[in-house]
């Protein structure tokens, strides 16, 4: 019991120290948490249990930065923590509950761009920590560090699109939003003996007929054109993820190239706490200041 009590006291002290050293992060966390609790209570009173559980999920996700910092010996920069908290709030509360994905143009694209940027920063940090560890017998150049960070970010983006596709196919959630297009190019519309796609331009309406004969004219829903199912949204998300990942990879490359002198990249790159860095790595740590 004595050791468990000491461990709890140590964690509590570490938490207090973290709050003291990251007052801005704690203020943002407190405000966002109060807003989410308010939305959760409002949803529960209104009988909207789906939104209520989304709020609970958001509250759990808010704890992740602190959990990672306390349990894995990783120091998260204050700027990164604040952006992660705002990202969760923007995606779950504003995006899903307040329907910003539909109401606000480019909301989804903005979040995917930020996601690509942040995932590149996390991938960069993971490889950099291994790069400076004496337990691993390899050293990557700044260029390879940037490439690995970029690939890590793109992999996370692709896995997320897999998840969206799975949820749409199995649970019909329409996470991959549809796009209205006015030109269709498809080989399926060409004559049977032709492999060339037939191009149909200036589409103004699409009619959907179900097995029981029910007809849906998209123009009746204010949709003037053909309804593309998901693929444009997926490619758009991957493209903006690419942009975010590429931007940070370039920043990270010059950051390592200059021995960690840049202050901008440092705001987004998690690092090991000083006590977690092996003693023989302290000289490298002081030189790179990563």
N, C-alpha and C positions, 0 to 999 in steps of 0.2 A: 504493500500500500504506500510505503514511503516513496518508492521510486515513481509510482504512478502519480502521486501528489506532486512530486518535484517536476515531473514532465508536464503536468497541467499548469503548474505555476510558471514554468519556463515558456510554454506556449502563450500564456496570458501576457507575460512580460514582453515577448516578441511581438505580440499583436499591438500592445500599447506603444511600443517603440515604432512599429510600422505606421501607426496612426499619427504619432508625433512627427515623424519624418516625412509623411505624405499627407499633409493637411488638406491640400487641394483635392487629392483623390478621395479622401474620406468625406469631404463636403459634397462632392459630386455623387458619391455612392449614397450618402444619406438622403439627398434631395430626390434622386431617382428611385430609391427604395420607397420613400414616402408616396411618390406619385404612383408607383406600381401597386402599393397597398390600397391606395384610394380607388384605383381602377378595379382592383380585385373585389373590393367591398361593393362597389357600384355594380359590377357584373353579377355578383352573387345575389344582390337584392333584385336585380332585373331578371334573374333566372337564366342568365347566359353562362352556363357552366363551362363551355369550351373556352371562352375568354378568361374565365376564372382560373382554369388550369394553365392557360398560357401565362398568366400573371405569376402563378406559383413556379412555373418553369423559369421565368425571368429572374425571380428572386434567388433560385438555386444557382443559375448561371452567374449572377452577380458575385457569388461567393468564390467562383473558380480562381480569379487572379490571386486572392488572398490565400486560398488553399494551396495553390501551386507554390507560392512564395514561401509559405511556412513549412511545407512538407517535403520540398525538393531542393531546398537551399538555393533557390534561384531569385535573384534580385530583379524585379520588374521596374523599368523606368516609370516615373509618374505619368509622363505623357502617354505612354503605351497603355497603362492601366485605365486612364480616363477615357481614351478612345475606345478601348474594349467595352467599358461600361456603357458609353454612349451608343456604341454599335449594337449591343444587345437590346437596349431600349428602343433604338430606331427600328430594328428588325422585328421585334416581337410586339411591342406595345403600339408604336406608331404604324409600322408596316402592316401587321396582321390585324390587330384590334381596331385601329383607326383607319384601316384601308388605305394607307398612304401608297401602297404598291399600285393601286388603281387610280387614286385621286391625284397623286403628285407625279408629273412626268419625270422620268429618269431616276426615280427613287431607288428602284431595284438596281439600276446600272451603277448608281453612286455607291451603294452598299457593296456590290460585287467588286468594284474598283478598290475600295478601302480594304476589303477582305484579301484581295490579291496582294496589296501592299503590306498588310500586317503579316500574312502567312509567309511572305518572303523574308520579313524581318525575323520571324520565329525560326524559319528554316536556316537562315544565316546564323542565328545565335546557337542553334543545336550543333551545327557543323563546326562553328568556331570554338565551342566548348570542347568538343572532341579533338579539334586541331591542336589545342593547347594542353591536352592531357598527356602525361607521360605514359599512361597505360596503353596508348594507341601509337603504333609505329608508322604514322604517316603525317605528312604536312602538305596541306593544299595551298596552292598559290591564290592570290586575291581573285584572279579570273575564275578559277574553279570554285572558289567559295561563292562567287556571284552566280555561277551557272547552277550549282546545287541548290542555292536558295530559290532561284527562279523555278527550277524543276519541282521543288517541294511545294511551292505555292500553286503551280499549275496542277499538280497531282491532287492537292486538296480541292481545288476548284472542280476538277473532273469527277472526283468521288461525290461531291455535293450534287452535281448534275445527275449522276447515277441514282442518288437518293431521291431527287425530285422525280425522275422518270419512274422509279419503282412506286413511289407514293401515288403518282397519277394513274399508273396502270392497274394497281391493286386496289387503291382506296378512292380513286377518281377525285383527288383534291385539287386538280388544276394548278399545281405549283409551277409548272412550265406554262406561263401565260400565253394565250393565243395572240396572233398578230393578224391584222386585216391587210391583205395584199390585193392589188388590182391586176396583176399579171401572173398567169400560171404557165409553167413550162413542164410538161410531163410526157414521157414516152408512152405511158399507158393510154393516152388520148390519141396516139398516132395510129394509122392503119396497121393491121396485124403483121404485114410484111416489111414494116419500116421500124428501124431502131432509133431514128432521129426523133427528138422530142417535139411535140406539137405545142406551139406557143399561143395562148389565148390572152388577148390584151383587153384593157378597159372593162374588166369585170365589175358590174354594179350590184349584183345580187347573187346569192347562193341559196338553193332550196334543199333542205334536209327532209327526207321522207322516211319515216319509221316503218317497221314491219306491219303495224296496224293501220297504216295509211295516213297517219298524222303528218302534216306538212309544217315545216318551219321556214319561213322566208326571213333571211337575216336582215333584209332591209326593214322589216317590221320592228327590229330591235335597234334600229339606227346604224346598222352595219352595212356599209356600201362597198361590197367586194367579196373576196373569197377568204375564208377563215383558215389561216395556217395554224396547224396544231403543234405548237411547242418548239419546233426546230429552230425558228428564228430567235426565239427567246433564249434557247440554250446556247446558240452560237454567239449571240450578243453578250451573254454573261461570261462566256469563256474569253471573248475578245477584251472586254474591260478588265477581267481578271489578269489577262496577259499584260495589259498596260500597267496596272498597279504593280504586278510582280517585276516587270522590266524596269520600271522607274526606281524601285527600291534596290534592285540588284545593281544598277549603275551606281546609285548612292553608296551602297555597301562596298562595291569594288574600290572606289576612290577613298572610302573611309579606311579600309585595310591598307591600301596602297600608301596612304599618308600616315601610317602607324597610329590610327585612332585619333588624329588631331581634329577631325570634324565634329562639331557639336550637334549637328542636326540628326545624323544617323544614330548617335548615342541615345537619343530620346526614345528610340523604338526597339533597341536591341537588348533582350534580357541577358543577364550575366550571372555567373556564380558569385555568391557572397564571398568575401575575402577569406573567411575561415574555411570555406569549402574548397578553395583552390589549393592544390598540393604545394608544400613549401618550396619544392624545386621549380615550381612555375611562377613564383612570386616575381622573379626578375622579368619574365616575359609579360606578366600582368602589368607591371609598372611601366614597361615600355609601350605596350599597346594601349593601355588604359581602356580596354574594351569592357 
